[in-house]
């Protein structure tokens, strides 16, 4: 179980850093699902956002708001939002399933 948890942390770390570089400047004031605690401004908020996404709590709303951001809101990488979130959900669901099966 320890090795699966280690791999899970590495995956979260990699996606957190990539999320901060791609979506860290996004303006979340007028958004519904993303706000003061659900964003990629810093490392702690990106880890909380990814934890929320991994558990399946409104990840589709977060993904939709990331994909529909415009240049004026500080986000220029909206094209990669859907592959970013879908690949993260698939990888983390597979890892979480391995944790449940291992016990």
N, C-alpha and C positions, 0 to 999 in steps of 0.2 A: 504494500500500500504506500510505503514511503517513496518509492521510485515514481509511482503514478502521480503522487502529490507534487513531487519535484518537477516532473514534466509539466504538470498543470500550471505551476508557478512560472515556469519558463515561458509557456505559451501566453499566459496573462501578461507577463512582463513585455514580451515582444509586441503583442497587440496593443498594449498600453502605450508604449513608446511610439509606435507607428501612428496610433490614433492621436497622440499629442502633436505629432509633426504635421498630420494631415488636417485635423479638425480642431486644433488648439485655439485658433483665432476666431472661431465661429461665434457670432453674437446670438445668445440664447434668451435674450430678454422677452422677445415676442413669441417664443415657442411654447408649445403645450407640454410635450414629453421631456424636453431637455430644459434644464433650469440651473439654479445655483449649485446644486449638488450632482446633477446628471449632466456632465460635460467632460471635455478633454482638455481643460485649461492647465491642470497640473497632474502630477503622477498619482496622487491620492484620489482625486476625482475620477481620473481615467480608470483606476482599478475598481472603484465603486461602480462606475458605469458598466464596466465589463462584467463584474459580478452580477449586477442586475440583469444584464443581457444573457449571461450564462444560465441563470435560473429561469429565463423565459418571461420575465415580467415586462411586458409591453416593448419588447425589443423591436417589433415591427414598427411601432410608432417612432422610436428613436431612429431607426434606419430610414424611415420615410422623411423625417425632418432633416437628417443628414444629407439625404439624396436631393432634396428640393431646396437646399440653400443656394443663394445667389452670390455673385461677386461683391455686392454691396454689404453683405453681412459678414464678410471676412472669410468666406469659404470658397476656395477655387478648385477643390478636389471632390466635387459632388459626384463625379462619374464613378469613382472607386468606392463610394459608400456602400452600395449594395453588395459587391463582391467581398468587401472587408467584413461586413456584418454577417453575411451568409456563411462565409468560410469560418469565421469565429464561432458561430453557433454550431456548425457541424462538428468542428474539432472539439469544442468543449463538451458537447453532448456525448460524443464518443468517449472522451476521457472520463466523464462523470459516470457513464454506463460501466466502464471498466472498474471504477471504484466500487460500485454497487455489486458487480459480479464477483470481484475479488473477495468481498466480505462473505 
